[in-house]
Amino acid sequence: MDIVLIAGLWLDGSAWDQVVPELEQLGHRAIALTLPGQGDGSTQATYDDQVAAVVGAVDAASGRPFVVGHSAACTLAWVAADLRPDRVCGVALIGGYPQPDGNAYADFFAPTGDAVPFPGWEPFSGPDSADLATEVRSSIAAGAHPMPLSVVRGTVRLQDERRHDVPLTLICPEFSPAQAQEWIDGGGVVELADARRLDLVDLDSGHWPMFSRPVELARVIAEAADAAAQNEGVKASGG
């Protein structure tokens, strides 16, 4: 199965360099995306440009792809399911959840001019980054791309209720499945509360498991993709 990988803020497709070969060993074709505004020097890219790039990757994939979003990009992965509910086999969200319709995509950090630079590690102290070695933190920060304001302040649009039928897996790294369930039950995560097929999966890591636990992350992604494919087989057989 083709698996489309979308990293969170400030990261490009190279964030998945350690995960891609692991997924391929597990029998999948990994497609790690670098989106408009990620390292091309442009601050003119928009949120809609990034959505179009994700949907384009879904349309170009073989068969029915599985889409993975990390952190803020969980929204992009879920928007792909909204725009292509009959095309996307399933979605996995890593360490985040989709913004609801009408919200800004990722307006969380202070801008500098027309972009939002990586704010350093202080906002992510504690469980988010505790498992990252000093040299790994330095590498991530050195490769971080400022995010165009027109991306992070773009408006999320969700329109097709069929997205709630797409199999959804929330991978819980720096928080537990129990914590995630509390947030869902408390009404703080609307899109997950409305999901008709939701699995919560624990992963003992910080917020960036593609760097700290790539083998384990690939295994969890592959298992979720395989489960989604199996569900497709059951549907096709009328079971």
N, CA, C and O of each residue as an XYZ file, in Angstrom:
956
protein
N       0.837     -1.195      0.000
C       0.000      0.000      0.000
C       0.875      1.249      0.000
O       1.927      1.284      0.638
N       0.426      2.270     -0.723
C       1.103      3.562     -0.671
C       0.713      4.277      0.622
O      -0.462      4.321      0.988
N       1.707      4.832      1.306
C       1.477      5.571      2.539
C       2.037      6.978      2.367
O       3.241      7.158      2.186
N       1.161      7.965      2.425
C       1.539      9.367      2.270
C       1.864      9.933      3.645
O       1.047      9.848      4.562
N       3.051     10.508      3.794
C       3.546     11.001      5.078
C       3.663     12.527      5.062
O       4.315     13.094      4.185
N       3.028     13.189      6.033
C       3.037     14.647      6.103
C       3.559     15.057      7.474
O       2.907     14.798      8.485
N       4.710     15.683      7.519
C       5.296     16.110      8.792
C       4.675     17.423      9.262
O       4.055     18.146      8.480
N       4.849     17.719     10.543
C       4.262     18.908     11.140
C       5.020     20.180     10.819
O       5.866     20.206      9.926
N       4.709     21.232     11.554
C       5.272     22.558     11.289
C       6.793     22.535     11.256
O       7.450     21.857     12.045
N       7.323     23.299     10.317
C       8.762     23.553     10.136
C       9.516     22.379      9.514
O      10.701     22.516      9.208
N       8.879     21.251      9.322
C       9.560     20.062      8.817
C       9.188     19.793      7.359
O       8.058     20.037      6.937
N      10.156     19.288      6.603
C       9.869     18.866      5.227
C       9.896     17.346      5.152
O       9.919     16.670      6.180
N       9.894     16.812      3.941
C       9.816     15.367      3.765
C      10.989     14.600      4.339
O      10.872     13.403      4.600
N      12.126     15.270      4.544
C      13.294     14.575      5.088
C      13.094     14.141      6.534
O      13.861     13.328      7.051
N      12.064     14.682      7.193
C      11.787     14.268      8.571
C      11.512     12.776      8.666
O      11.672     12.175      9.729
N      11.098     12.179      7.553
C      10.721     10.767      7.537
C      11.840      9.856      7.054
O      11.605      8.674      6.800
N      13.050     10.383      6.922
C      14.138      9.601      6.314
C      14.405      8.275      7.017
O      14.784      7.297      6.373
N      14.212      8.236      8.331
C      14.454      6.988      9.051
C      13.229      6.075      9.066
O      13.342      4.884      9.353
N      12.082      6.627      8.762
C      10.840      5.854      8.780
C      10.583      5.184      7.438
O      10.097      4.054      7.389
N      10.908      5.875      6.349
C      10.621      5.366      5.006
C      11.189      3.972      4.767
O      10.440      3.089      4.349
N      12.488      3.728      5.014
C      13.002      2.378      4.750
C      12.355      1.314      5.630
O      12.199      0.169      5.206
N      11.983      1.683      6.841
C      11.316      0.723      7.722
C       9.947      0.347      7.162
O       9.570     -0.825      7.191
N       9.209      1.311      6.661
C       7.912      1.022      6.062
C       8.066      0.155      4.817
O       7.263     -0.742      4.562
N       9.104      0.439      4.057
C       9.325     -0.355      2.838
C       9.672     -1.792      3.181
O       9.256     -2.712      2.476
N      10.431     -2.002      4.257
C      10.723     -3.369      4.691
C       9.465     -4.094      5.145
O       9.385     -5.321      5.092
N       8.492     -3.322      5.589
C       7.223     -3.910      6.027
C       6.227     -4.052      4.884
O       5.064     -4.389      5.106
N       6.683     -3.795      3.663
C       5.872     -4.072      2.486
C       5.074     -2.912      1.937
O       4.172     -3.117      1.126
N       5.386     -1.689      2.363
C       4.628     -0.527      1.916
C       5.513      0.421      1.117
O       6.738      0.399      1.244
N       4.889      1.243      0.300
C       5.596      2.290     -0.437
C       5.328      3.613      0.260
O       4.188      4.077      0.303
N       6.376      4.222      0.806
C       6.229      5.462      1.560
C       6.466      6.672      0.658
O       7.425      6.712     -0.112
N       5.579      7.651      0.768
C       5.663      8.885     -0.009
C       5.757     10.044      0.983
O       4.744     10.486      1.525
N       6.968     10.531      1.215
C       7.203     11.603      2.186
C       7.107     12.950      1.475
O       7.892     13.234      0.570
N       6.161     13.765      1.877
C       5.884     15.008      1.167
C       6.705     16.183      1.699
O       6.892     16.341      2.905
N       7.184     16.995      0.768
C       7.667     18.335      1.070
C       6.686     19.292      0.418
O       6.531     19.292     -0.803
N       6.031     20.100      1.220
C       4.925     20.917      0.749
C       5.386     22.312      0.332
O       6.477     22.739      0.710
N       4.570     23.024     -0.439
C       4.906     24.409     -0.786
C       5.161     25.233      0.472
O       4.420     25.142      1.451
N       6.216     26.035      0.429
C       6.584     26.848      1.579
C       7.508     26.157      2.547
O       7.880     26.742      3.565
N       7.895     24.916      2.259
C       8.801     24.176      3.135
C      10.179     24.076      2.487
O      10.497     23.097      1.812
N      10.979     25.102      2.705
C      12.355     25.039      2.234
C      12.581     25.538      0.832
O      13.703     25.461      0.332
N      11.535     26.056      0.165
C      11.737     26.558     -1.194
C      11.994     28.070     -1.201
O      12.063     28.693     -2.260
N      12.132     28.642     -0.008
C      12.429     30.063      0.091
C      11.230     30.970     -0.097
O      11.362     32.193     -0.043
N      10.058     30.384     -0.319
C       8.865     31.181     -0.574
C       8.079     31.420      0.706
O       7.842     30.492      1.479
N       7.677     32.664      0.927
C       6.746     32.960      2.019
C       5.363     33.260      1.458
O       4.477     33.719      2.179
N       5.185     32.996      0.158
C       3.903     33.273     -0.491
C       3.008     32.049     -0.567
O       1.841     32.162     -0.943
N       3.533     30.883     -0.216
C       2.711     29.681     -0.244
C       1.559     29.831      0.749
O       1.702     30.472      1.790
N       0.434     29.238      0.418
C      -0.751     29.349      1.259
C      -1.157     27.980      1.804
O      -0.683     26.937      1.354
N      -2.039     28.026      2.774
C      -2.619     26.789      3.293
C      -3.293     26.000      2.172
O      -3.156     24.778      2.106
N      -4.018     26.687      1.295
C      -4.681     25.999      0.188
C      -3.677     25.342     -0.750
O      -3.959     24.288     -1.319
N      -2.503     25.956     -0.919
C      -1.447     25.337     -1.719
C      -1.014     24.013     -1.098
O      -0.800     23.026     -1.803
N      -0.889     24.000      0.222
C      -0.474     22.762      0.890
C      -1.559     21.699      0.803
O      -1.260     20.526      0.582
N      -2.807     22.097      0.972
C      -3.904     21.147      0.808
C      -3.888     20.549     -0.597
O      -4.038     19.338     -0.764
N      -3.707     21.403     -1.603
C      -3.685     20.929     -2.990
C      -2.545     19.943     -3.216
O      -2.707     18.967     -3.949
N      -1.392     20.187     -2.593
C      -0.257     19.276     -2.747
C      -0.541     17.921     -2.107
O      -0.174     16.884     -2.660
N      -1.189     17.926     -0.952
C      -1.527     16.661     -0.291
C      -2.546     15.893     -1.120
O      -2.392     14.690     -1.334
N      -3.582     16.573     -1.585
C      -4.604     15.904     -2.400
C      -4.001     15.402     -3.705
O      -4.368     14.335     -4.197
N      -3.078     16.174     -4.260
C      -2.407     15.723     -5.474
C      -1.629     14.440     -5.254
O      -1.622     13.559     -6.114
N      -0.968     14.329     -4.097
C      -0.236     13.104     -3.777
C      -1.184     11.927     -3.593
O      -0.879     10.810     -4.010
N      -2.320     12.172     -2.977
C      -3.328     11.118     -2.818
C      -3.826     10.656     -4.186
O      -3.943      9.456     -4.437
N      -4.116     11.598     -5.057
C      -4.613     11.254     -6.393
C      -3.574     10.514     -7.218
O      -3.925      9.668     -8.040
N      -2.295     10.823     -7.009
C      -1.226     10.197     -7.796
C      -0.806      8.843     -7.251
O      -0.106      8.097     -7.936
N      -1.214      8.511     -6.042
C      -0.799      7.256     -5.419
C      -1.483      6.070     -6.087
O      -2.510      6.210     -6.751
N      -0.888      4.911     -5.892
C      -1.465      3.681     -6.431
C      -2.544      3.165     -5.487
O      -2.398      3.210     -4.265
N      -3.611      2.682     -6.071
C      -4.676      2.129     -5.252
C      -5.282      3.178     -4.336
O      -5.383      4.354     -4.687
N      -5.681      2.727     -3.157
C      -6.238      3.632     -2.150
C      -5.192      3.848     -1.067
O      -4.955      2.950     -0.259
N      -4.569      5.002     -1.029
C      -3.455      5.221     -0.106
C      -3.913      5.435      1.332
O      -5.068      5.764      1.600
N      -2.977      5.238      2.233
C      -3.133      5.520      3.656
C      -2.393      6.824      3.918
O      -1.254      6.984      3.477
N      -3.017      7.756      4.626
C      -2.439      9.090      4.811
C      -2.088      9.296      6.281
O      -2.895      9.025      7.169
N      -0.874      9.779      6.521
C      -0.367      9.985      7.881
C      -0.030     11.460      8.069
O       0.712     12.043      7.279
N      -0.581     12.054      9.117
C      -0.254     13.432      9.467
C       0.378     13.493     10.839
O      -0.014     12.761     11.748
N       1.361     14.371     10.989
C       2.045     14.540     12.271
C       1.775     15.934     12.814
O       1.880     16.921     12.086
N       1.429     16.016     14.092
C       1.263     17.294     14.787
C       0.247     18.173     14.057
O      -0.870     17.726     13.794
N       0.608     19.404     13.728
C      -0.344     20.289     13.046
C      -0.835     19.696     11.736
O      -1.975     19.935     11.337
N       0.018     18.920     11.057
C      -0.349     18.341      9.766
C      -1.385     17.230      9.891
O      -1.828     16.685      8.880
N      -1.778     16.883     11.120
C      -2.933     15.994     11.285
C      -4.146     16.590     10.574
O      -4.974     15.866     10.023
N      -4.239     17.920     10.596
C      -5.340     18.581      9.899
C      -5.267     18.332      8.403
O      -6.285     18.040      7.777
N      -4.078     18.443      7.821
C      -3.932     18.209      6.379
C      -4.312     16.778      6.006
O      -4.958     16.547      4.984
N      -3.909     15.823      6.840
C      -4.254     14.429      6.557
C      -5.764     14.223      6.597
O      -6.322     13.507      5.766
N      -6.418     14.853      7.562
C      -7.859     14.680      7.696
C      -8.616     15.430      6.605
O      -9.663     14.967      6.154
N      -8.104     16.579      6.175
C      -8.712     17.300      5.057
C      -8.635     16.458      3.785
O      -9.547     16.497      2.959
N      -7.556     15.701      3.624
C      -7.465     14.798      2.470
C      -8.592     13.772      2.503
O      -9.176     13.452      1.468
N      -8.897     13.254      3.701
C     -10.010     12.306      3.828
C     -11.339     12.988      3.529
O     -12.236     12.372      2.954
N     -11.471     14.251      3.914
C     -12.698     15.000      3.648
C     -12.882     15.237      2.150
O     -13.992     15.120      1.631
N     -11.796     15.568      1.460
C     -11.876     15.864      0.032
C     -11.872     14.612     -0.837
O     -12.330     14.640     -1.979
N     -11.350     13.509     -0.290
C     -11.272     12.262     -1.047
C     -11.731     11.077     -0.183
O     -10.965     10.133      0.008
N     -12.955     11.107      0.339
C     -13.388     10.029      1.247
C     -13.478      8.665      0.576
O     -13.378      7.637      1.246
N     -13.665      8.647     -0.740
C     -13.729      7.372     -1.452
C     -12.371      6.921     -1.963
O     -12.249      5.838     -2.536
N     -11.365      7.735     -1.761
C     -10.025      7.447     -2.275
C      -9.068      7.053     -1.157
O      -8.226      6.173     -1.334
N      -9.202      7.707     -0.008
C      -8.303      7.450      1.118
C      -8.750      6.188      1.854
O      -9.907      6.060      2.254
N      -7.810      5.261      2.023
C      -8.113      4.001      2.703
C      -8.226      4.182      4.211
O      -9.037      3.522      4.860
N      -7.418      5.069      4.763
C      -7.411      5.315      6.195
C      -6.468      6.454      6.507
O      -5.690      6.884      5.655
N      -6.541      6.940      7.737
C      -5.719      8.063      8.178
C      -5.141      7.747      9.545
O      -5.831      7.206     10.409
N      -3.866      8.087      9.738
C      -3.242      8.027     11.057
C      -2.797      9.426     11.446
O      -2.230     10.158     10.635
N      -3.057      9.788     12.684
C      -2.658     11.079     13.239
C      -1.628     10.828     14.332
O      -1.852     10.009     15.222
N      -0.505     11.528     14.267
C       0.570     11.348     15.241
C       0.678     12.584     16.119
O       1.043     13.658     15.641
N       0.363     12.436     17.393
C       0.580     13.516     18.347
C      -0.225     14.765     18.106
O       0.211     15.856     18.474
N      -1.393     14.639     17.495
C      -2.211     15.813     17.243
C      -3.595     15.417     16.787
O      -3.937     14.235     16.747
N      -4.387     16.412     16.444
C      -5.742     16.139     15.985
C      -6.165     17.237     15.019
O      -5.587     18.324     15.031
N      -7.165     16.971     14.181
C      -7.553     17.957     13.159
C      -8.258     19.165     13.757
O      -9.049     19.048     14.693
N      -7.956     20.317     13.199
C      -8.735     21.508     13.517
C     -10.133     21.368     12.913
O     -10.275     20.806     11.827
N     -11.154     21.862     13.585
C     -12.507     21.793     13.017
C     -12.718     22.816     11.914
O     -11.917     23.732     11.729
N     -13.788     22.642     11.205
C     -14.144     23.551     10.118
C     -14.232     24.991     10.632
O     -14.859     25.270     11.654
N     -13.585     25.894      9.891
C     -13.632     27.309     10.222
C     -12.483     27.810     11.072
O     -12.282     29.019     11.186
N     -11.716     26.896     11.675
C     -10.564     27.310     12.488
C      -9.358     27.624     11.611
O      -9.269     27.182     10.466
N      -8.428     28.401     12.177
C      -7.138     28.587     11.514
C      -6.359     27.281     11.565
O      -6.496     26.505     12.510
N      -5.543     27.042     10.547
C      -4.800     25.790     10.447
C      -3.851     25.590     11.619
O      -3.918     24.557     12.285
N      -2.976     26.539     11.887
C      -1.957     26.318     12.921
C      -1.399     27.643     13.426
O      -0.185     27.847     13.425
N      -2.269     28.533     13.852
C      -1.855     29.866     14.298
C      -1.531     29.820     15.791
O      -2.272     30.346     16.621
N      -0.402     29.176     16.112
C      -0.052     28.907     17.506
C       1.141     29.716     18.014
O       1.287     29.910     19.221
N       1.995     30.191     17.103
C       3.258     30.798     17.511
C       3.410     32.186     16.905
O       2.813     32.498     15.875
N       4.216     33.012     17.559
C       4.382     34.393     17.131
C       5.159     34.465     15.813
O       6.154     33.761     15.644
N       4.715     35.306     14.886
C       5.424     35.457     13.611
C       6.582     36.430     13.711
O       6.658     37.259     14.617
N       7.476     36.301     12.754
C       8.509     37.303     12.513
C       8.348     37.734     11.063
O       8.692     36.985     10.148
N       7.832     38.922     10.853
C       7.515     39.343      9.495
C       6.366     38.524      8.946
O       5.309     38.422      9.568
N       6.580     37.940      7.774
C       5.514     37.190      7.110
C       5.668     35.679      7.277
O       5.124     34.905      6.490
N       6.407     35.264      8.302
C       6.592     33.834      8.535
C       6.694     33.565     10.037
O       6.904     34.473     10.841
N       6.540     32.299     10.380
C       6.653     31.861     11.771
C       7.871     30.956     11.877
O       7.818     29.810     11.432
N       8.966     31.437     12.453
C      10.166     30.602     12.577
C      10.005     29.574     13.693
O       9.146     29.707     14.566
N      10.841     28.557     13.644
C      10.877     27.587     14.736
C      11.213     28.331     16.026
O      12.204     29.060     16.066
N      10.406     28.163     17.092
C      10.582     28.982     18.289
C      11.629     28.484     19.266
O      11.737     29.009     20.374
N      12.402     27.482     18.877
C      13.338     26.886     19.815
C      12.666     25.817     20.650
O      11.483     25.534     20.462
N      13.403     25.224     21.567
C      12.909     24.055     22.287
C      12.176     24.382     23.580
O      11.519     23.514     24.155
N      12.282     25.621     24.042
C      11.644     25.945     25.321
C      10.137     25.671     25.335
O       9.636     25.142     26.327
N       9.387     26.013     24.264
C       7.946     25.716     24.303
C       7.631     24.221     24.331
O       6.505     23.823     24.631
N       8.629     23.401     24.017
C       8.406     21.958     23.937
C       9.166     21.196     25.017
O       9.448     20.008     24.860
N       9.494     21.870     26.100
C      10.210     21.195     27.182
C       9.284     20.174     27.841
O       8.061     20.275     27.750
N       9.885     19.198     28.499
C       9.088     18.163     29.146
C       8.850     16.970     28.240
O       9.723     16.633     27.439
N       7.696     16.316     28.338
C       7.445     15.075     27.600
C       7.569     15.215     26.089
O       7.912     14.245     25.413
N       7.297     16.401     25.542
C       7.379     16.569     24.090
C       8.755     16.211     23.541
O       8.865     15.544     22.512
N       9.802     16.657     24.230
C      11.149     16.540     23.673
C      12.129     15.774     24.554
O      13.319     15.711     24.245
N      11.642     15.192     25.647
C      12.550     14.554     26.610
C      13.342     13.410     26.006
O      14.432     13.099     26.488
N      12.822     12.774     24.963
C      13.513     11.614     24.393
C      14.428     11.984     23.224
O      14.970     11.096     22.566
N      14.605     13.271     22.958
C      15.485     13.707     21.875
C      16.868     14.046     22.420
O      17.007     14.894     23.301
N      17.877     13.383     21.892
C      19.245     13.695     22.280
C      19.599     15.115     21.832
O      18.981     15.665     20.920
N      20.604     15.697     22.489
C      20.992     17.073     22.186
C      21.345     17.258     20.723
O      20.961     18.253     20.109
N      22.078     16.299     20.160
C      22.476     16.436     18.752
C      21.278     16.323     17.817
O      21.267     16.935     16.749
N      20.272     15.547     18.209
C      19.072     15.425     17.381
C      18.287     16.733     17.420
O      17.794     17.198     16.392
N      18.174     17.316     18.592
C      17.503     18.623     18.691
C      18.197     19.659     17.815
O      17.549     20.430     17.108
N      19.512     19.663     17.873
C      20.267     20.629     17.069
C      20.020     20.412     15.580
O      19.878     21.372     14.823
N      19.970     19.155     15.165
C      19.739     18.836     13.757
C      18.349     19.259     13.310
O      18.179     19.821     12.228
N      17.357     18.987     14.148
C      15.988     19.383     13.796
C      15.896     20.901     13.679
O      15.329     21.419     12.716
N      16.447     21.608     14.651
C      16.378     23.072     14.636
C      17.108     23.654     13.428
O      16.643     24.622     12.826
N      18.253     23.063     13.073
C      19.028     23.569     11.936
C      18.279     23.388     10.618
O      18.433     24.193      9.699
N      17.475     22.339     10.525
C      16.747     22.063      9.291
C      15.337     22.596      9.265
O      14.606     22.348      8.306
N      14.927     23.331     10.304
C      13.552     23.821     10.393
C      13.316     24.977      9.425
O      14.153     25.869      9.292
N      12.176     24.948      8.758
C      11.812     25.986      7.796
C      10.766     26.933      8.398
O       9.767     26.461      8.940
N      10.967     28.238      8.319
C       9.909     29.157      8.751
C       8.617     28.881      7.985
O       8.642     28.633      6.779
N       7.509     28.925      8.682
C       6.214     28.658      8.065
C       5.563     29.964      7.611
O       5.412     30.886      8.413
N       5.179     30.053      6.345
C       4.514     31.278      5.881
C       3.237     31.555      6.681
O       2.474     30.640      6.991
N       3.021     32.824      7.005
C       1.801     33.199      7.717
C       0.557     32.787      6.945
O      -0.459     32.420      7.536
N       0.643     32.852      5.630
C      -0.509     32.501      4.799
C      -0.802     31.011      4.843
O      -1.863     30.579      4.391
N       0.118     30.218      5.379
C      -0.161     28.801      5.631
C      -0.795     28.631      7.007
O      -1.887     28.074      7.126
N      -0.121     29.103      8.033
C      -0.583     28.817      9.396
C      -1.908     29.512      9.715
O      -2.662     29.041     10.566
N      -2.200     30.632      9.038
C      -3.448     31.346      9.301
C      -4.542     31.040      8.294
O      -5.596     31.676      8.297
N      -4.286     30.061      7.430
C      -5.319     29.647      6.488
C      -6.511     29.030      7.210
O      -6.374     28.504      8.315
N      -7.669     29.097      6.585
C      -8.904     28.608      7.201
C      -9.178     27.173      6.781
O      -9.192     26.851      5.593
N      -9.395     26.320      7.769
C      -9.695     24.910      7.518
C     -11.144     24.771      7.064
O     -12.054     25.351      7.656
N     -11.339     23.993      6.005
C     -12.680     23.723      5.515
C     -12.905     22.211      5.467
O     -12.139     21.478      4.841
N     -13.951     21.762      6.127
C     -14.360     20.358      6.132
C     -15.823     20.311      5.721
O     -16.666     20.975      6.325
N     -16.126     19.519      4.682
C     -17.450     19.621      4.085
C     -18.174     18.284      3.928
O     -19.405     18.249      3.940
N     -17.439     17.195      3.784
C     -18.059     15.913      3.431
C     -18.171     15.022      4.662
O     -17.160     14.589      5.215
N     -19.393     14.750      5.087
C     -19.608     13.942      6.292
C     -19.086     12.522      6.133
O     -18.908     11.815      7.124
N     -18.838     12.098      4.903
C     -18.318     10.740      4.694
C     -16.918     10.562      5.257
O     -16.446      9.434      5.396
N     -16.246     11.667      5.583
C     -14.917     11.544      6.189
C     -14.992     10.769      7.504
O     -14.027     10.108      7.889
N     -16.109     10.845      8.183
C     -16.236     10.174      9.482
C     -16.295      8.655      9.354
O     -16.183      7.944     10.353
N     -16.468      8.156      8.137
C     -16.441      6.718      7.900
C     -15.045      6.201      7.569
O     -14.828      4.990      7.534
N     -14.101      7.102      7.325
C     -12.732      6.699      7.004
C     -12.053      6.184      8.275
O     -12.062      6.880      9.290
N     -11.463      4.981      8.247
C     -10.774      4.467      9.439
C      -9.701      5.442      9.924
O      -8.889      5.932      9.139
N      -9.712      5.710     11.215
C      -8.844      6.734     11.787
C      -8.092      6.154     12.977
O      -8.684      5.533     13.858
N      -6.778      6.365     12.989
C      -5.932      5.918     14.099
C      -5.227      7.122     14.694
O      -4.542      7.867     13.994
N      -5.406      7.302     16.003
C      -4.666      8.349     16.710
C      -3.496      7.688     17.423
O      -3.685      6.918     18.364
N      -2.285      7.995     16.968
C      -1.067      7.500     17.602
C      -0.694      8.471     18.712
O      -0.489      9.659     18.467
N      -0.608      7.954     19.938
C      -0.437      8.783     21.133
C       1.001      8.681     21.623
O       1.354      7.693     22.266
N       1.845      9.680     21.338
C       3.240      9.617     21.770
C       3.451     10.245     23.143
O       3.619      9.521     24.125
N       3.446     11.575     23.235
C       3.738     12.226     24.519
C       2.534     12.254     25.452
O       2.649     12.700     26.594
N       1.394     11.789     24.988
C       0.208     11.633     25.835
C      -0.298     10.201     25.686
O       0.058      9.510     24.732
N      -1.108      9.767     26.607
C      -1.579      8.387     26.602
C      -2.932      8.271     25.906
O      -3.641      9.268     25.771
N      -3.299      7.073     25.464
C      -4.645      6.870     24.926
C      -5.733      7.261     25.919
O      -6.777      7.781     25.524
N      -5.497      7.015     27.201
C      -6.490      7.389     28.215
C      -6.685      8.901     28.255
O      -7.814      9.382     28.358
N      -5.586      9.651     28.173
C      -5.693     11.115     28.146
C      -6.442     11.576     26.898
O      -7.302     12.454     26.963
N      -6.101     10.969     25.762
C      -6.771     11.333     24.518
C      -8.272     11.064     24.608
O      -9.076     11.871     24.142
N      -8.648      9.942     25.199
C     -10.062      9.614     25.332
C     -10.778     10.620     26.225
O     -11.935     10.964     25.982
N     -10.091     11.085     27.251
C     -10.681     12.113     28.120
C     -10.948     13.399     27.340
O     -12.001     14.018     27.492
N      -9.983     13.797     26.499
C     -10.174     14.998     25.695
C     -11.349     14.831     24.735
O     -12.146     15.750     24.544
N     -11.443     13.647     24.136
C     -12.536     13.385     23.194
C     -13.872     13.409     23.924
O     -14.818     14.061     23.482
N     -13.945     12.697     25.041
C     -15.190     12.637     25.808
C     -15.591     14.006     26.351
O     -16.776     14.287     26.535
N     -14.594     14.856     26.605
C     -14.870     16.185     27.132
C     -15.296     17.189     26.080
O     -15.603     18.337     26.401
N     -15.317     16.764     24.821
C     -15.779     17.633     23.747
C     -14.730     18.547     23.170
O     -15.050     19.447     22.393
N     -13.472     18.332     23.537
C     -12.423     19.216     23.058
C     -11.844     18.848     21.707
O     -11.073     19.613     21.128
N     -12.213     17.669     21.196
C     -11.665     17.209     19.911
C     -12.836     16.752     19.047
O     -13.142     15.562     18.976
N     -13.481     17.701     18.400
C     -14.749     17.447     17.716
C     -14.616     16.384     16.634
O     -15.432     15.464     16.571
N     -13.618     16.493     15.796
C     -13.509     15.569     14.670
C     -13.295     14.128     15.131
O     -13.812     13.200     14.510
N     -12.542     13.933     16.206
C     -12.331     12.573     16.692
C     -13.586     12.043     17.369
O     -13.871     10.847     17.296
N     -14.334     12.913     18.022
C     -15.572     12.483     18.670
C     -16.577     11.984     17.647
O     -17.380     11.103     17.952
N     -16.547     12.528     16.445
C     -17.503     12.143     15.408
C     -17.026     10.977     14.544
O     -17.777     10.473     13.709
N     -15.782     10.550     14.744
C     -15.249      9.444     13.940
C     -15.989      8.145     14.266
O     -16.198      7.818     15.434
N     -16.374      7.421     13.243
C     -17.120      6.178     13.448
C     -16.206      4.972     13.616
O     -16.626      3.933     14.125
N     -14.942      5.114     13.181
C     -13.970      4.031     13.339
C     -12.650      4.641     13.803
O     -11.817      5.056     12.997
N     -12.485      4.682     15.114
C     -11.317      5.328     15.710
C     -10.580      4.351     16.613
O     -11.176      3.732     17.494
N      -9.276      4.218     16.384
C      -8.400      3.433     17.261
C      -7.395      4.373     17.906
O      -6.851      5.263     17.252
N      -7.155      4.168     19.193
C      -6.131      4.908     19.919
C      -4.975      3.960     20.197
O      -5.172      2.895     20.781
N      -3.772      4.341     19.783
C      -2.609      3.466     19.879
C      -1.500      4.176     20.653
O      -1.144      5.312     20.337
N      -0.967      3.515     21.649
C       0.095      4.087     22.466
C       1.447      3.945     21.773
O       1.714      2.937     21.120
N       2.289      4.952     21.917
C       3.663      4.904     21.425
C       4.525      5.627     22.454
O       4.347      6.822     22.689
N       5.437      4.919     23.053
C       6.260      5.475     24.132
C       7.360      6.347     23.543
O       8.464      5.877     23.269
N       7.041      7.623     23.354
C       8.014      8.545     22.768
C       7.593      9.961     23.109
O       6.607     10.184     23.812
N       8.365     10.919     22.596
C       7.976     12.306     22.664
C       7.186     12.687     21.430
O       6.624     11.828     20.751
N       7.146     13.979     21.143
C       6.289     14.498     20.083
C       6.836     14.232     18.677
O       6.102     14.357     17.697
N       8.098     13.873     18.572
C       8.729     13.669     17.264
C       9.275     12.243     17.148
O      10.489     12.062     17.064
N       8.412     11.237     17.141
C       8.891      9.846     17.120
C       9.584      9.447     15.818
O      10.289      8.438     15.780
N       9.396     10.216     14.762
C      10.110      9.896     13.520
C      11.619     10.064     13.688
O      12.398      9.498     12.921
N      12.028     10.840     14.690
C      13.450     11.008     14.989
C      13.907     10.117     16.140
O      15.026      9.602     16.118
N      13.060      9.932     17.135
C      13.483      9.208     18.340
C      13.093      7.742     18.346
O      13.762      6.935     18.991
N      12.013      7.371     17.634
C      11.530      5.990     17.614
C      11.074      5.607     16.209
O       9.933      5.178     16.033
N      11.939      5.752     15.208
C      11.481      5.529     13.825
C      11.035      4.099     13.551
O      10.071      3.885     12.816
N      11.717      3.124     14.128
C      11.349      1.727     13.886
C       9.977      1.431     14.488
O       9.118      0.836     13.838
N       9.784      1.853     15.731
C       8.506      1.628     16.399
C       7.380      2.383     15.704
O       6.275      1.861     15.557
N       7.664      3.622     15.274
C       6.649      4.408     14.593
C       6.248      3.748     13.276
O       5.062      3.664     12.958
N       7.226      3.282     12.518
C       6.919      2.611     11.252
C       6.045      1.380     11.485
O       5.116      1.119     10.721
N       6.344      0.640     12.524
C       5.546     -0.553     12.824
C       4.101     -0.184     13.128
O       3.177     -0.831     12.634
N       3.901      0.848     13.935
C       2.547      1.263     14.293
C       1.797      1.766     13.062
O       0.623      1.448     12.871
N       2.477      2.549     12.230
C       1.847      3.041     10.996
C       1.468      1.873     10.093
O       0.358      1.824      9.564
N       2.388      0.943      9.921
C       2.128     -0.201      9.051
C       0.960     -1.029      9.563
O       0.127     -1.481      8.776
N       0.890     -1.230     10.864
C      -0.216     -2.000     11.436
C      -1.547     -1.294     11.206
O      -2.551     -1.941     10.910
N      -1.559      0.023     11.340
C      -2.787      0.778     11.097
C      -3.180      0.710      9.621
O      -4.357      0.561      9.294
N      -2.195      0.820      8.738
C      -2.473      0.727      7.300
C      -2.982     -0.657      6.930
O      -3.917     -0.789      6.140
N      -2.367     -1.689      7.501
C      -2.807     -3.058      7.214
C      -4.234     -3.288      7.711
O      -5.024     -3.961      7.049
N      -4.559     -2.732      8.873
C      -5.912     -2.879      9.410
C      -6.923     -2.167      8.515
O      -8.019     -2.679      8.284
N      -6.559     -0.992      8.014
C      -7.454     -0.268      7.116
C      -7.661     -1.043      5.822
O      -8.772     -1.094      5.294
N      -6.578     -1.651      5.306
C      -6.693     -2.443      4.085
C      -7.565     -3.674      4.315
O      -8.359     -4.050      3.453
N      -7.413     -4.293      5.471
C      -8.236     -5.453      5.801
C      -9.708     -5.056      5.886
O     -10.586     -5.800      5.450
N      -9.964     -3.895      6.444
C     -11.337     -3.410      6.520
C     -11.914     -3.213      5.127
O     -13.087     -3.501      4.889
N     -11.087     -2.718      4.200
C     -11.529     -2.575      2.827
C     -11.888     -3.929      2.216
O     -12.865     -4.053      1.477
N     -11.084     -4.934      2.537
C     -11.362     -6.268      2.021
C     -12.671     -6.828      2.548
O     -13.421     -7.481      1.822
N     -12.934     -6.566      3.817
C     -14.198     -7.030      4.410
C     -15.373     -6.344      3.743
O     -16.376     -6.987      3.435
N     -15.257     -5.019      3.513
C     -16.325     -4.286      2.861
C     -16.580     -4.800      1.454
O     -17.725     -4.944      1.024
N     -15.471     -5.079      0.733
C     -15.603     -5.538     -0.640
C     -16.292     -6.890     -0.723
O     -16.999     -7.178     -1.689
N     -16.081     -7.730      0.307
C     -16.681     -9.069      0.305
C     -18.095     -9.076      0.866
O     -18.782    -10.097      0.871
N     -18.515     -7.879      1.346
C     -19.857     -7.779      1.911
C     -19.965     -8.230      3.330
O     -21.067     -8.416      3.845
N     -18.785     -8.421      4.006
C     -18.797     -8.877      5.395
C     -19.000     -7.771      6.392
O     -19.031     -8.024      7.597
